[in-house]
Amino acid sequence: MKNLVKSHWEEETCGTRYGAATSRKLWLTEIEKTRYEIEPYVLDFADFKSGQGKKVLEIGVGAGVDFSNWIKCGAIATGVDLTEAAIKLANERVKSTLHPSPFTLLVADAENLPFQDNQFDIVYSWGVLHHTPDTPRAFAQAFRVIKQGGHLKAMVYHVNSWTGFMLWVRYCLLKGKPWRGLKYAIFHHLESPGTKAYTTKEMHEMLAQIGFKNIHLSTKLCAGDLLNIKPSAKYKSGIYKIIWALYPRRLVKLLGDRFGLNLLIRAQKS
């Protein structure tokens, strides 16, 4: 399964779909601009300035947008990703902006982090740990490398979401198999194979069992819930164009973040 996950993200580094400019420099700028336009709450959640002078580990750097901002704000940043493509792109982004702070980027597995215990003040991971086959192990690894008193900031997918419901309708209900739940639909049809999603109760229990304290969870609507992003290749046929055009975004927004796909996690090792 992990090789399938790796292959998926080697082919399309997370976040790069947002860029359309032909100039490489403009393309990198466009990716960052679009990222924070469609999910502006990332900036408050990450609070990049809080990393100034601290050792920060980002698990799953993707296109390197958040990683670059940790460095820009003075963090002593280390970034890992399962894919060579992401590490190459993140290196390109950081070096193109000439940030003075030191940084490290390397290919690594979230389930087997190549660091000693108690190394980092902050471990940050946005939309990554639900993709690895053994998600509890990945969170346990994050806990291991965080210093005493250090913090975890992460996002994983929330099962009771608009995105989960749409996938369930498309791949379960309309195929005459409504007993297959939202978790099944997400596991088989959202991004890379084997994607997991959790209730807030499930995630709180997992983190508490690992040893995290001061656990705070919240849900947020994401671009997928609102269908305000460029669709992937498999959703570009005529029927999907109609769905994109008629989707009740105003109603979804009105109902708030309760059914958002993004499950935001703040926790501490103490």
C-alpha positions in Angstrom: 0.0 0.0 0.0 2.8 2.5 0.9 4.3 2.0 -2.6 1.0 2.9 -4.1 0.7 6.0 -2.0 4.3 7.0 -2.9 3.6 6.5 -6.6 0.4 8.6 -6.5 2.2 11.6 -5.0 5.3 11.2 -7.1 3.1 11.8 -10.1 1.4 14.9 -8.7 3.0 16.7 -5.7 0.3 17.9 -3.4 -0.6 21.6 -4.1 0.9 21.8 -7.6 -2.5 21.5 -9.3 -3.2 25.1 -8.4 -0.5 26.5 -10.7 -1.1 27.3 -14.3 1.5 29.9 -15.2 4.1 29.1 -17.8 6.9 31.0 -16.1 8.5 28.8 -13.4 8.9 31.7 -11.0 5.3 32.8 -11.5 4.1 29.2 -11.2 5.7 28.9 -7.7 4.2 32.2 -6.7 0.7 31.2 -8.0 0.8 27.9 -6.0 1.4 29.8 -2.7 -1.1 32.5 -3.4 -3.9 30.0 -4.3 -3.1 27.8 -1.3 -3.8 30.5 1.2 -6.7 32.0 -0.7 -8.7 28.8 -0.7 -7.8 27.8 2.9 -6.9 31.1 4.6 -7.2 29.6 8.1 -4.0 27.7 7.5 -2.1 30.8 8.3 -3.6 31.3 11.8 -3.4 27.6 12.5 0.2 27.2 11.6 1.2 30.5 13.1 4.6 30.5 11.4 6.0 33.3 13.5 5.6 31.0 16.6 8.5 28.9 15.1 11.1 31.7 15.3 14.3 30.4 16.7 12.7 27.0 17.3 13.4 23.6 15.8 10.4 22.7 13.6 9.8 19.4 11.8 7.3 19.4 8.9 6.1 15.9 8.0 5.0 15.9 4.3 6.3 19.1 2.8 4.4 18.7 -0.6 5.0 21.7 -2.7 7.0 23.4 0.1 4.7 26.4 0.6 4.3 26.0 4.3 7.8 24.8 4.8 9.2 27.9 3.1 7.1 30.1 5.5 8.5 28.4 8.5 12.0 29.3 7.3 10.9 32.8 6.3 9.8 33.4 9.9 13.1 32.2 11.4 12.5 28.6 12.3 15.3 26.1 12.2 13.3 23.9 9.9 13.5 20.3 8.9 11.2 18.9 6.3 10.5 15.3 5.2 8.4 13.7 2.5 7.9 10.2 1.2 8.5 11.4 -2.3 11.6 12.5 -4.2 9.4 14.9 -6.2 8.2 16.9 -3.2 11.7 17.2 -1.7 13.1 18.4 -5.1 10.3 21.0 -5.4 10.5 22.2 -1.8 14.3 22.7 -2.3 13.7 24.7 -5.4 11.1 26.9 -3.7 13.2 27.6 -0.6 16.4 28.3 -2.6 14.5 30.6 -5.0 13.5 32.9 -2.2 16.9 33.2 -0.6 15.8 32.6 3.0 18.8 33.1 5.4 17.7 30.5 8.0 19.2 27.0 7.9 17.0 24.2 6.7 17.1 20.5 6.0 15.1 18.5 3.5 15.2 14.7 3.1 13.1 11.8 1.9 11.8 9.9 4.9 8.9 7.8 6.0 6.5 9.3 8.6 6.2 5.8 10.2 10.0 5.6 10.8 11.3 9.1 11.3 15.2 9.2 11.1 15.6 11.4 14.2 16.5 10.9 17.8 13.9 11.3 20.6 13.0 14.8 21.9 14.5 16.8 19.0 11.8 19.3 17.9 9.8 22.1 19.5 7.1 21.9 16.9 6.0 19.0 14.7 3.7 20.2 11.9 1.9 18.1 9.3 -0.9 19.3 7.0 -3.0 16.7 5.3 -0.4 13.9 5.3 -0.7 11.4 8.1 -4.0 10.0 7.0 -2.3 8.8 3.8 0.3 6.5 5.4 -0.9 3.0 6.1 -0.2 3.0 9.8 -1.5 6.4 10.9 -1.3 5.7 14.7 2.4 4.7 14.3 3.0 8.0 12.4 1.5 10.0 15.2 3.5 8.0 17.7 6.7 8.8 15.8 5.7 12.5 15.9 5.3 12.3 19.7 8.6 10.6 20.0 10.6 13.3 18.3 8.8 16.2 20.0 10.6 17.7 23.0 8.9 17.7 26.4 6.6 20.7 26.4 6.7 20.8 22.6 3.6 21.0 20.3 2.0 19.1 17.5 0.0 20.9 14.8 -1.6 18.6 12.3 -4.5 18.2 10.0 -6.1 14.9 9.0 -9.4 14.2 7.3 -12.7 14.3 9.1 -15.1 11.5 8.1 -18.4 13.2 8.6 -17.8 15.8 5.8 -19.3 17.1 2.6 -16.5 15.5 0.7 -17.1 12.1 2.3 -20.8 12.4 1.6 -20.3 13.3 -2.1 -17.9 10.3 -2.5 -20.3 8.0 -0.8 -23.2 9.1 -3.1 -21.0 8.7 -6.2 -19.3 5.4 -5.4 -21.6 3.7 -3.0 -25.2 4.9 -3.2 -25.4 5.3 -7.0 -23.7 1.8 -7.4 -26.4 0.2 -5.3 -24.2 -0.4 -2.3 -25.3 2.2 0.3 -24.2 0.0 3.2 -20.6 0.9 2.3 -20.0 3.9 4.5 -18.2 7.2 4.2 -14.9 5.7 5.4 -15.0 3.1 2.6 -15.7 5.8 0.0 -12.8 8.0 1.3 -10.4 5.0 1.6 -10.9 3.9 -2.0 -11.7 7.2 -3.8 -10.1 10.2 -2.1 -6.6 11.0 -3.5 -4.0 8.2 -2.9 -5.2 4.7 -2.2 -6.0 3.9 1.5 -6.8 7.5 2.6 -8.3 7.4 6.1 -10.7 9.8 7.9 -11.7 10.0 11.5 -14.4 11.3 13.9 -13.2 13.8 16.4 -13.8 11.2 19.1 -11.6 8.6 17.3 -8.8 11.1 16.8 -8.9 12.3 20.4 -8.7 8.8 21.7 -5.8 7.9 19.4 -3.8 11.0 20.5 -4.5 10.4 24.2 -3.4 6.8 24.0 -0.1 7.9 22.4 0.4 10.3 25.3 -0.5 13.7 24.0 -2.0 16.2 26.4 -4.0 19.5 25.9 -5.7 18.1 22.8 -7.8 20.6 20.9 -9.7 19.5 17.8 -11.8 21.5 15.3 -13.2 21.0 11.9 -13.0 23.3 8.9 -14.5 23.4 5.4 -11.9 22.8 2.7 -11.8 23.5 -1.0 -13.0 20.0 -1.7 -16.1 20.6 0.4 -16.9 23.7 -1.5 -15.8 22.4 -4.9 -13.9 25.6 -5.6 -10.7 24.0 -6.8 -9.5 22.7 -10.1 -10.7 19.1 -10.3 -8.4 16.2 -10.8 -8.2 14.4 -14.1 -10.9 11.8 -13.3 -13.5 14.5 -12.5 -13.3 16.5 -15.8 -16.1 14.9 -17.8 -19.3 16.7 -18.7 -21.4 15.4 -15.8 -18.8 16.7 -13.3 -18.7 20.1 -15.0 -22.4 20.3 -14.4 -22.0 19.3 -10.8 -19.3 21.9 -10.3 -21.6 24.6 -11.8 -24.7 23.7 -9.8 -23.1 22.8 -6.4 -24.8 24.7 -3.5 -21.7 26.4 -2.1 -23.7 29.1 -0.4 -25.7 26.6 1.5 -22.6 24.6 2.5 -20.9 27.8 3.8 -24.1 28.8 5.6 -24.2 25.5 7.5 -20.7 26.2 8.8 -17.6 24.1 9.5 -19.3 21.2 11.3 -19.1 19.0 8.2 -15.7 20.2 7.0 -13.2 17.6 5.7 -10.3 19.2 7.5 -9.8 18.0 11.1 -7.3 20.4 12.8 -5.3 19.1 15.7 -3.4 21.0 18.4 -1.7 18.9 21.1 1.2 18.9 23.5 3.8 16.5 24.8 4.1 17.2 28.5 
